[in-house]
Amino acid sequence: MRGRAPWWAGEGEEPSGGGRLPWRSSVAVAVVQLVGTRFAAHDQPARPDLGPFAIALLLAGPALLLVRHRHPRLAVFGTAVVALVYLGAGYPYGPVFLSVAIACLAAVAAGRRIAAWSALGLLWAGHLLIGHWLYRWLPPSGDGPASWGLELGVAAWATAIVAASELVRVRREQWARERAERAAAARRRADEERLRIARELHDVLAHSISVINVQAGVGLALLDQDPEQARTALTTIKAASKEALGEVRQVLDTLRTSGAAPRSPAPGLDRLGELTEQAASAGLTVELAEEGRRAALPPGTDLAAFRIVQEALTNIVRHSGSRTARVRLRWSPDELELRVDDDGPATTDGAGEGTTRGTAGGGNGLVGMRERAAAFGGTVEAGPRPDGGFRVLARIPLGRPAGTVAATPEEEGP
């Protein structure tokens, strides 16, 4: 049974955690302390010479730094005690405090702020005690009390270490938050891309398969009675399946070659004529009307508008008994309004989106339309009309149009 970690390991730390020890930095600190202290000793001749015990103390601090990442409390308190023993032995002032500073930085960065502050407080209090009381019994002999200017210098040094440690901690937390935000943004982009591809595949396949399904039923019904009409139905099936395969291939190509330009332009409102022809081949007559001055749409907005109309017509083919649909585009300076009406009634086939025309829905078509409109700040309203039938009403903000072209007389509505 695993026992509790000792107090110096800190909450949530293992006394023998994994990871590589910071050998290089610890050796560098040891070299700085040994060489720097020898140079500093030249200006302090009254202090004892650096004997084996002094060298052991100068090496003990860097040795404790080896565990500063695994056990920051042990490292910061241990280096503070080593520095106090070094000062109590009367050895020359020098870079012996470097180990304490680095251990304090590591402790604060690891979230052990109280331990770091306590160790520094212990070091300062111990220095104050040695310099103003214990100096009588400690080497070097004949030494007097430390000046208060020196004490203020030590306090300023400790404050600077605390400030630097807190700065490092804050900066590391900022880096961690930025990394988390970048990772979350990358996940959002991936989710949005998956959703976009799912919508594209749904719209392409639902429309084409609906046409194929209707024409397959016509072909089967007329195969023996009217072979020529059955042949026409099969021709329509072939054309619809070919177009669906082409659009699916275009969507999948964007997955295989990320960032590459599509081989063919995405469909837009300029292809509404093709859409009405496909609906006509499925037995649905589409009356197209357009009001206002047509604006040049960005590709994404143009595609969304086309898919909304396509999905609305697909729902009529699949789930409405009406064989006539009315599509109206109304342009205004700030908004494009798309309205698709049929006179119903709703059919009972199809448990998916067909139910959305009646009671409760479970399909993705209306959801996809709303998501496409919402991506550009628009809305989609869908539901039964008071006088019967069904209506899909989409509004997409245009903002400041890049350019406008007048609708042709044939496209003008009544």
C-alpha positions, 0 to 999 in steps of 0.5 A: 500500500502506497504511503503518504508523501513527506511534507517536503514533497508537496501536495500531489507530488511523488517523492520519486517522480519521473523525468530527467534531472536538470544536471546541466543547470545544476552543474553550471550553478555549482561552477558559478558558486565555486569560482565566484566565491573564490573571487569574492573571497579576495576582497574579504580577507577577514573571513575564513578560507574556503576549506573542504567544509565550505566547498561541500556547502557550495556544492550542496546547494546545486545538488539540491537543485537536482530535485527542484522539479520533483520536490520543490519544497525540499529544494527551496528549504534545503538551499536556504538552510545550506546558505544559512549554515554557510553564513553562520560558519563565517565564510565570505559572501558571494554567489552562495545565494544563487541556489536559493534564487533558482530553487525559489523560482522553481517552487513558485513556478510549481505552485509552491508559493508559500514554501518559497516565501517561507524559505526566503523569510527563514533565510532573511530572519536567520541572516538577521539573527546571525548578524546581530546576535549570534555573531559573538559566538560564530566565526570569524572571531572579533567580528562586529554586528552587520550593518543595517544597510547590509540587512536592507540589501538582503531584504531587497535581494529577497524581494527581487527574487520573490518578484522575479519568481512571481513574474515567471509564474504569471508568464508560465500561466499565460503560456499555458492558457494560450496553449489551451486556447490554441488547442481549443481553437484547433478543435473548434476548427476541426469540428466546424470543418467536419460539420461543414463536410457533413452538411455538404454531403447531406445536401448533395446526397439527399437531393440526388438520392431523392431524385433517383428514388422518385425516378426509380419508382417511375421506371419500375411502374412503367417498365412493362407498360411504357418502356420509353418512359422507363428509359427516360427515368433511367436516364434521369437516374444516371444524370443525377447519380453522375452529378452527385458523384462529382459533387461528393468527389469535390467534397472529398478532394478537399479532405485529401488536399487540405488548402488546395483550390477546388477543381470546380467552383462551388454551386451558387444561385446562378445554378437555380435553373439546373436545380429546377430542372432536376426537380422537374425530372422528379415530377416537381414543377418549380416556379421561380421569381425574383424581386429587387436588385441582385447583389454579387454574393461571396462564395460562402454566402452564395453556396449557403443560399443555393443549399437552402433552396436545394434542401427545401425542394428536396423536402418537398419531393420527399415529404409533400404531396404537392407537385408544385413549389414556388421559390421567391428570392427577394433582394434588399440592400441589407438582406437576401430573403429566400422563400420556398412554398408548397401547398402540401399536404405532407406525406407519411413516408419517411420518418426523418425529415418528413416528421419535421413538416408535421409534429416532431422532427428527427432529420438533419435537413432543417437543422442544416439549413438553419446552421448554414444561415446562422453561419452568416448571421441569418435565420431560417423559419420553417413550418406549416402555413395557416392556409395549408402547405409548408413554408421555408423562409430564410433571411441572410444579411448581405452587409455592404455588397461587393457589387450589384447586377440588375435582375433580368426581366424574366427573373423579376417576380410579379 
